[in-house]
């Protein structure tokens, strides 16, 4: 599924990390697509997560879905220190 700028998305837990007592599986993250870095067939998105971090995300195996709860407020605008 391709996403557009401005859509809220949910990234499911990472498939690379095995669950252990010390490192439990990460819960899903919610964020906003800010930029499409590369389109299909291997898309990459710049996503601002609700915790304020900005990352480039390359979804694999359906790891990114549209957030059905669009009522969530946007992430706070964090400015870098100069």
N, C-alpha and C positions, 0 to 999 in steps of 0.2 A: 504494500500500500504506500502510495506517495503522499507526503504531507505538504502543506502550504505554510508560508510565513503567517504568523498570527494564530495558528492552531495550537491548542493545549494538547499535550501528549503525556503518556505514561510509559516509562521504560521499566520493563520487567527485570527481575533479578538477573544478575550476570550468570551466564552459563559456564564461564571459565573458572569460577571459584568453587571449590568443593566445600560443603558445609562441615564444620568441625565445632567442637565445644568452644575453641578460642576464636574462631571466625565464622559466626553464623551467616546464613545467606542474607544478603542485603534486601530490605523491603523495596517495593516498587518506588520509583521517583517520579514526581510530577513536574512538568515544565512547559515552556512556551517556545515554539519554533521561531527563532529570530532571523535566520538566514539559511538558504539552501546552498550548501557549499558545492555539492555535486548531485545531479539527478540520477534517475534509474539508468542502468540496472543495479548499480551498487551505490545507493544514495548516502550522502553525508549531510548532517544538519547541524547548525549551530543552535544550541538549546540553552536557554537561561532557566535553570532549575529553581524551584520554589525556595531553596535555601540561599539563592542569590548567586551561585556559581554559574559560570558560562563555560560550556564545553562543546567540542565537536563530537558528535555521536554518529556512529555507523551501525545502524540496526542490523541484526542478523536473526534469521529464523523467527520472524514475528515478534522480536523483542521490543518493538515500539508500537503502541496503539493509540488511537484517538481517545482523549479523556472525555468520558460521557458527562462529567460534572464541569461544565463550562462556567459555573458561577463562582469558582474559586478566584480570589483576587490575584492580580499579577504580582510577580516577585518584586521585592523592593529594589530600587535602583542603587546599586553599590558603585561608588566611584573610586577609582584607583588613587592612591596617595601620590602626590607629585613631589 
